[in-house]
Amino acid sequence: MSDGKRGGGDRGGGGGGKRHKSRYVPGKGAKTSSAIIPHGIRGFFFSCENGRENKTAHQMMETLNSLYEKLCPSAAKETEAEAQDIQASLEAEIADLREKKNQRFHKLDLETGKGLGFIKMAYSLEGPTPQDLAQALVEDVRDTKEKTCRFIMRVLPVTNTCYTSKEDIEKYVKPLIEEHFPAGEGVTPVKFSVVLEVRANNSIPKNELIDLVAKLVPKPHSVDLTKPDKSVLVFLIKNVCLLGVVYKYHDFAKYNCNVLAMSEEERAELCKKTTAPGTQPGPSKKLAEGDTDSPAKTEEAAKVAEEKQEEDTDTPAKTEEPAEVVEEKQEEEKE
């Protein structure tokens, strides 16, 4: 019977034997990095349907590669020339060539959140910028009413990333402003806005951050929140700040590919659904719903109100006579 009893050996069965210490080490094999998106990179921040992050990222990289070669034909010729030279080589060299082509864009496997992702773009002195590629992508969706990336929602270009502090944001946003909003004589004024979005971060009040960026833009450029020519993007995600500049942010539906792929009727219906009951739609929604109110009508209404007010002031108001005067009149009538 004694031979059938379980011992307390190294296997950790019953009997007083101790388990290996490594089993009690917490967090073994877990990721210890707290960085969501690395600092000092450029690329594209996108949103998509939940659970479709990997599929969307791969479709995005294919689309961006085709747009890159379309905007920069020299890059496409170099790729074709290299491919022809490699055809006579070994399969390993062909794989290296394909890997070199894919180095333009790289998906970051980071915990950005459900339905969110980031594609890193390699730095290059020549070729289109993230802003150029994002602009070409949304223009294609608007013109064709079709999405090359099935599950994509929004895509925003990121020129640089930094830590979420006032000092770092001011330091890294200055070059963007100097590039897109030059100062001096003979400069064409540009209407601009600051687009701020915050996720899981409350280190800086929103008003202070918007004022910080807006004050860096020199004259003669002016703020226009309804229809700006350029918009400075400032996105805070945990401990990372994403910076970029886009053209016609509102005209391109805030770079929302789902909305851009809709017809005019679908967009008008969407405006009605998103307007809360008992509230007035904004300027863009009024245009979508066909509101025909014009400044001329409001001016006419104001003139009519002024004329009525003048008539009221010209006619003397009826006032009651004092009691003493009324009594004197009554006595005179009796006499």
Secondary structure, 3 states (H helix, E strand, C coil): CHHHCCCCCCCCCCCCCCCCHHHHCCCCCCCCCCCCCCCCCEEEEEEECCCCHHHHHHHHHHHHHHHHHHHCHHHHHHHHHHHHHHCCCCHHHHHHHHHHHHCCEEECCCCCCCCEEEEEECCCCCCCCHHHHHHHHHHHHHHHCCCCCCCEEEEEEECEEEECCHHHHHHHHHHHHHHHCCCCCCCCCCEEEEEEEEECCCCCCHHHHHHHHHCCCCCCCEECCCCCCEEEEEEEECCEEEEEEEECCCCCHHHEHHHHCCCHHHHHHHHHHHCCCCCCCCHHHHHHCCCCCCHHHHHHHHHHHHHHHHHHHHCCCCCCCCHHHHHHHHHHHHC
